[in-house]
Amino acid sequence: MKTRQFGFWLWFGCVLVASIVGYSLNDGSPSIPWAVGGAVVGAAAVALVRLRRGR
């Protein structure tokens, strides 16, 4: 499967996991820093996969 096909899902999964962790650590209220951190980690993961696969 090409990175374009699953890159969004990889990014979305990282954001979702980070948001869930931030939500639980913040006693049930949304945590923007955790969501932004998840977005950054997701983008880095997609970029790393693209680089490793040679686009």
C-alpha positions in Angstrom: 0.0 0.0 0.0 1.4 3.4 -0.9 2.1 6.0 1.7 -0.5 8.3 0.2 -3.1 5.7 0.9 -2.3 5.1 4.5 -0.4 8.3 5.5 -3.6 10.1 6.6 -4.6 7.2 8.8 -1.2 7.0 10.3 -1.3 10.7 11.1 -4.9 10.5 12.3 -4.1 7.5 14.6 -1.2 9.4 16.3 -3.4 12.5 16.8 -6.2 10.3 18.2 -4.0 8.4 20.6 -2.3 11.6 21.9 -5.8 13.2 22.3 -7.1 10.3 24.3 -4.0 10.2 26.5 -4.2 14.0 27.1 -7.9 13.8 27.8 -7.4 11.1 30.4 -4.5 12.9 32.0 -6.4 16.2 32.1 -9.3 14.7 34.1 -11.8 14.6 31.3 -11.3 17.9 29.6 -9.6 18.4 26.2 -5.9 19.0 26.1 -4.8 21.1 23.1 -1.0 20.6 23.7 -1.5 16.8 23.6 -3.5 17.1 20.4 -0.9 19.3 18.8 1.9 17.0 19.9 0.1 14.1 18.3 -0.3 16.0 15.1 3.5 16.8 15.1 4.4 13.2 15.9 2.0 11.9 13.2 3.4 14.2 10.6 7.0 13.2 11.5 6.0 9.5 11.3 4.4 10.0 7.8 7.5 11.9 6.6 9.8 9.2 8.0 7.8 6.4 6.2 8.0 8.4 3.0 11.7 8.8 3.2 12.3 5.2 4.1 10.2 4.0 1.2 11.7 6.3 -1.3 8.4 8.1 -2.0 
